[in-house]
């Protein structure tokens, strides 16, 4: 039984989150420069079984893909070629950055920590993953 990894892909930085082995809880994994993500995942997959990757789908308010979608789609194509044995699924990522910033405030995170640019990306990945887990739980 493997984990699910969520990816909040950005042109500069990418946030990663992962489930526990029972696929019940999402935890932040790391934030990396986007060019290092595939190598990181290759190393991670050697150590931990991964059943699925969930990638944030960037949408605008009108439900159309955002301008960033072309970069995300290219990244997903690369993921699928590199890890053909692991299914990749998109999940709506609207508002995750706003929710991440609010979660940092609500959690009492100090201003200095909130200013770390990668922190929002990792928390956004956690929000994507937790939302995804709740959506699949509600399917049954």
N, C-alpha and C positions, 0 to 999 in steps of 0.2 A: 504494500500500500504506500503510494507516494504522496508527495506534497503538491500543492498548486502554487505557482509563482505568479504574482501580478507585476506588470511592468507599466510604469508611467513614463513613456518615452518622450523625450524632448530633444531638440536639436543640439543642445549643449550638455545637459545633464539628464540622467534617467534614474528614477526612483524604483526600487525593488522591494517587494513584500512577499512573504511566504506563509503558508499555513503550517499549523502543527501537523503531526503525522495523522491525526484523526480528521483533519480538514474541517475543524470547527472554529479556529481562531486565527485571525490574520495578525502577523507581526512584521514590523519593519525589518528589512534585511540590510540595505545599504543604499547609497546614492553614488553613482559613478559617472565619469565623463561618458557620453553616449558611445563613443568609439571603443570603449572597453567592455561593454555589456556582454557581447557574445562570448568573449574569452572568459569572463567571470562566470557566465552561466555554464560553459563547458566544464570548467573546474568544479563548480557546485554540483552539477549533475553526476560527476564521477563519485562524489561523496554521499549524495542524498538522492534517493529515487524521486523523480518528478513525473506526475501523471498528466499535468496540463499547464499551459501558460495562458494567462489572461492579460491582454494588452488593452490599455485605455484607448477608447475610440473617441477622438476629438470631434465633438459636434458643436454647432452653433445653436443659438436659441430657437431658430426656425427648423431644427432637426437636420439641417444640411451638414455635411462634413466640413470641418474648418480647414483653413489654409494649411495647417500642420499635417493634415491627413496624408498628403503625398509622401512626407518623410516617414510617417508611421507605417504606411503601406509598404514602402521600400524596406523598412526595418523588419516587418513581419515576413516578407518574402525571404529575406536573408535568414531569419529564424527558422522558417519551415525547411529551407534547404540544408541548414546546418544540423537541425534536430528533427529529421523527418518522422521519428518514432513518437514525438510528443505533440499532441494536438494543441493548436493555438486558437484562441477564441477572443473576439473583441468584446469589450464591455464599455458602455457609455461612461465617459469620464467628466461630463459636465458638472461644474461647481466643485470638483474635488479640491482645487487649489484654495478656493474660498473656504470650504469646510476645514481644510488642513490648517489654514491660518487661524480660523476661529477655534479649532481644537487646541492649538498651541496657546492661545490667549486663555481659554477656559481652564486649561491644565496648569496655568500659572507659570508657564515657561518664561524665563527671564528674557529681556529684550535682546541681549547679546546672542543668546541661543536662537531666538526667532529670526535673527538677521542672517544666520547661516543659510545660504541659498539652497543647499541640498536638502535641508531639513524638510521643507515644504514638499519636495518631490517624493521623498520617502514616505511621508505621512499621506500624501495623495495616493500612493500605491497601496498603502494599507486600507484607505477608504474604498478604493476600487475593489480590492480583494474582499473586504468584509461585505460590501454591497453585493458582490457577485455570489458569495457564499449564502447570503440571505435570500437572493433570488432563486438559487437552485433548491434551497430548502423549501421555499414556498411553491415550487412546481409540483410537489407531491402531496 
